[in-house]
Amino acid sequence: MRKVVASTFLSLDGVMQAPGGPDEDPTGGFKHGGWTVNYWDEMMGAGLDKIFGEPFDLLLGRKTYEIFAAHWPYIGKDHPIGKRFNSVTKYVATSSTEPLNWQNSVALKGARPSR
């Protein structure tokens, strides 16, 4: 059994948001996307290089998968992290029946939470 290592971008006040642009995920009226860009430095880059330097697969929710799949397959050939993301297995937690078209993507199907 492999261990799961979570890598997230979390502010001190509890905002978990991708490091992309301000319009990347405006869910619920969130208007502060891309906040990490202003704070990116060599230390953050070294941390990501270390995480993505080890063998890994991606475990993604459907929304994150859709954001990644709209971006990394198109620039991944010229970006070191993109190359890795495109080659690894992407496990996607989803209840959708829509196909996962990004190479090496696997839908995780299972019990749904009770309502």
N, C-alpha and C positions, 0 to 999 in steps of 0.2 A: 504494500500500500504506500502511495506517495503522500507527502504532506502538502497541504495547501498553504501557500504564502500569499497574503494579500498585499498589494501595492496600491495605495490610494493617495489622492491629493486631498488633504483635510486641513482646513484652516483652524486656528486656535478656538474660534467660536463655533466649530462644528459643521461648517459648510464643506460637503464633499462634492467636488466638481472636477470635471476633466480640465486639463491644462490648455485646451484648445481656445478657439476664438470666443468672443463675447456672445455670439449667436448660436453656439454649438448646442446648448440644451436649455432653452428658455422655459422648460416645464414649470407650471405653477406661477408663471410671471417672473421667474428668476431673471434678474437683469445684470448679474455680476459675473457672468461666465468669462473664462480666460484670465481670471485674477492672478494666476500663478506666473504669467509671463513677466510681469513687472518685478518679480522676486527671484527669477531664475538666475542661478549662478553656477560656478564651477563645482561646488559641493553637491548641488542637486543633480547636475549632470553626471558626476562620478557615482552617485548613489544609483541612478538609473542604469548606468553602464554596468555596475556590479550586479544588479538584479537581472538584467537582460543578458548578461554574460554567461550565466548558468543555463543548463538545459531547462526548458519550461514549456508548458502549454498554456493557453489562455482559457479562463473560465469567465464567461460573460453573460450578463443579462441580455434580453432581446434588444432593449433600447441602445445599450452600449455597443452591441454587435452591429446594429444598423448604422450607428455613427462611425464606427471603425471601418465597416465594409464600404462605406461611401467615400472613404479617404485613403486608407493604406494600400489597397490594391493598385491605386493609380499613381501614387508617389513612392511606393515601397521599393521600386527598383533602384532608386537613387538615394535612399535613406537607410542607414544601418538598422535602425529599429524596425522600419517598414519591411526590410528584407526578412528579418526574424519573424515578425508578425505574419507575413504572408506564408512562410514555410511551416510554422508550427500548427498543431491541431488546436482548433478553436471549439471549445465545448460551450454550447449556448443553452441556457436555461430559458425555455420558452414553451408556451402553450399554443403558439401560433402554428398553423398548418402551412404557412408560406415557406417556400423553399429557402435554404441557406445557400446562396450562390457563391460565396467567397470560398476559394479552395481550402480544403482540409477542415471544413466546418461540420460539426456533429450536433444535432439537436438532442438535448437531454429531455426526455419526456418522463413524466412520473405523476405521482399523486398530487392533486391540486389541494391547496389549503381549503378547509371547510369555511363556508360563509355564514 
